[in-house]
């Protein structure tokens, strides 16, 4: 099979292009999954901060492709003081590095990281997350 796109001069997706891919992935997730997340913010950065890496005991920034930051539904209360919105961080460079190593589509990898960061935070099983991903990548 011949790839018709000439990749020799193509740049890697910018932060903005990557953000657009993440928004597309989010939009394809099942409605009940998105609703559970409330006003989740998806943020794309090149890498996790040194503080996050240190806190998690990760030495190589390429080892962290995403992170969920927030309070799970079972720990939220209407009487809680206002706080920052829940966020999923997608780390562009580690995801691109992983993408270059294999045969998966970049959009599928982004969907996988997004679903798994949210899913693990809310206690979903791997099978549940695979079902959600399958619905999104259909």
C-alpha positions in Angstrom: 0.0 0.0 0.0 1.4 3.4 -1.0 0.8 6.4 1.3 -0.2 9.3 -0.9 0.9 12.0 1.6 4.5 13.1 1.4 5.6 13.1 5.0 9.2 14.2 4.3 8.5 17.9 4.9 5.4 17.6 7.1 5.8 18.9 10.6 4.5 17.1 13.6 1.1 18.3 14.8 1.4 21.6 16.7 -0.2 22.1 20.1 -3.2 23.7 18.4 -3.6 20.8 15.9 -3.2 18.3 18.7 -5.9 20.2 20.7 -8.2 19.9 17.7 -7.6 16.1 17.6 -8.3 15.9 21.3 -11.6 17.8 20.8 -12.6 15.5 18.0 -11.8 12.5 20.2 -13.9 14.0 23.1 -16.8 14.6 20.7 -16.9 11.0 19.6 -17.1 9.6 23.2 -20.5 8.3 24.2 -22.8 11.0 25.6 -23.2 9.3 29.0 -19.5 9.2 29.5 -19.0 12.9 28.6 -22.0 13.8 30.9 -20.4 12.0 33.8 -17.3 14.2 33.4 -19.3 17.4 33.8 -17.3 20.5 32.7 -14.1 18.6 32.2 -11.3 20.7 30.6 -8.9 19.0 28.2 -5.5 20.6 28.1 -2.6 19.8 25.8 0.9 20.4 26.9 4.2 19.2 25.4 5.2 17.5 28.6 4.1 17.1 32.3 5.7 19.7 34.6 8.8 18.7 36.6 6.6 19.0 39.8 4.1 16.4 38.4 6.8 14.0 37.3 8.5 14.3 40.7 5.3 13.8 42.6 4.5 10.7 40.6 8.1 9.3 40.8 8.6 9.4 37.0 12.1 10.1 35.8 11.5 10.3 32.1 9.0 12.8 30.8 8.3 10.5 27.8 6.8 7.9 30.2 3.7 10.0 31.0 1.2 10.5 28.1 -1.7 11.9 30.2 -3.0 12.8 33.6 -6.4 13.3 35.2 -6.6 16.1 37.8 -9.7 16.5 39.8 -12.1 15.2 42.4 -14.1 12.0 41.6 -17.8 12.1 41.6 -18.1 10.1 44.8 -16.0 12.7 46.6 -17.9 15.8 45.3 -20.6 17.6 47.2 -22.9 20.5 46.4 -21.7 22.1 49.6 -18.0 22.1 48.5 -16.5 25.5 48.0 -15.9 26.5 44.3 -12.7 25.0 42.9 -10.9 24.6 39.6 -12.6 22.4 37.0 -11.5 18.8 36.6 -8.9 18.5 33.8 -7.3 15.9 31.6 -3.8 16.7 30.5 -2.6 15.2 27.3 1.1 15.3 26.8 1.8 15.8 23.1 5.5 14.8 22.8 5.2 11.5 24.7 2.0 10.6 22.7 3.8 11.5 19.4 6.8 9.4 20.5 4.5 6.4 21.2 2.7 7.0 17.9 6.0 6.9 15.9 6.9 3.5 17.5 3.8 1.6 16.1 1.0 1.2 13.7 -1.8 2.9 15.6 -3.5 6.0 14.3 -2.7 9.2 16.2 -6.4 9.9 16.8 -6.9 6.4 18.3 -4.0 6.9 20.7 -5.4 10.2 21.8 -8.8 8.6 22.4 -7.2 5.8 24.3 -5.2 8.1 26.6 -8.3 10.4 27.2 -10.6 7.5 28.0 -8.1 5.8 30.3 -7.2 8.9 32.2 -10.9 9.6 32.9 -11.8 5.9 33.3 -9.1 5.1 35.9 -10.1 8.2 37.8 -13.7 7.0 38.1 -12.7 3.4 38.8 -13.8 1.8 35.4 -12.4 -1.6 34.6 -10.2 -2.1 31.6 -13.1 -3.9 29.8 -15.4 -0.9 30.5 -12.8 1.5 29.0 -12.3 -0.8 26.0 -16.1 -0.6 25.3 -16.1 3.2 25.5 -13.1 3.4 23.1 -14.8 1.0 20.7 -17.9 3.2 20.7 -15.7 6.2 20.0 -13.6 4.8 17.2 -16.5 2.6 15.9 
